[in-house]
Every structure is written in C-alpha cells, then in structure tokens.
Amino acid sequence: MSAQAILAWTFISECPIPDDVKDLLVDGEEAIAAYKTIRDSAIFTTKRLIVRDAQGLTGKKVEIYSLPYSSINMWSTENAGSFFDVNSEVELWTKAGHIKVNLKKGVDIRKFDRLIANAIL
C-alpha cells in the first residue's frame, strides 16, 4: 500500500544530456544520465536528480525540481518482469514526502535502479 505521492513524474526514454544543464550544476557535480519527460527532461547527476518541467502553452516558463540523493530514505521499483510490460514504477520516499516516477517501455528499469542505488548507497 503506497502513500499519496506529492509529485508524480513520467520518464519516457533515455536521451542525451541537455547542454544547458551545466548552468544548474555546482562545483564538482557532473551529469550522468538524462531521460525525456512529457514536457522536458530529468537529469541524474553525481549529487541529485534534477527534473525540468516546461509550463504553459509556449513552454517558456520552466519549473525545476532538485532532489538531493541525501534526502531519499527508501525506494522501490515495480514491473511485470516480462517483455510485454508497458510501464514500470519507481517510488521514492524522501524527507519532503513520497514521489512516484512512471517509467515507459523505453526505459531500462534495472539501469534506472542502478543509477539510484549508486547515488544513494
């Protein structure tokens, strides 16, 4: 039984790391992997998960979420374990609350799980 998520994101497929993400990084932080979302992208760095969400009809206004790995207390991954599985789910329990990430068929759930494990453990 899962708690009500304070945020829900959908990651569609892995994509190249956007060039402009460098403007968001602090000294010593590096981008590791990026995923296309419905309206923008999510980037795993060596220190946090950055999710950019374009807003409005033009998409010019962008909301940026920054989730430091140190705030993640626990996570779970769920999939049907077959080639026919269309979606997988990742749930993150953080100091701020519960976050749900839906992974579309184009996302390798095990690679995603390793990204989180390497960042947190």
Order of alpha helices (4+ residues) and beta strands (2+ residues): beta-beta-beta-beta-beta-beta-beta-beta-alpha
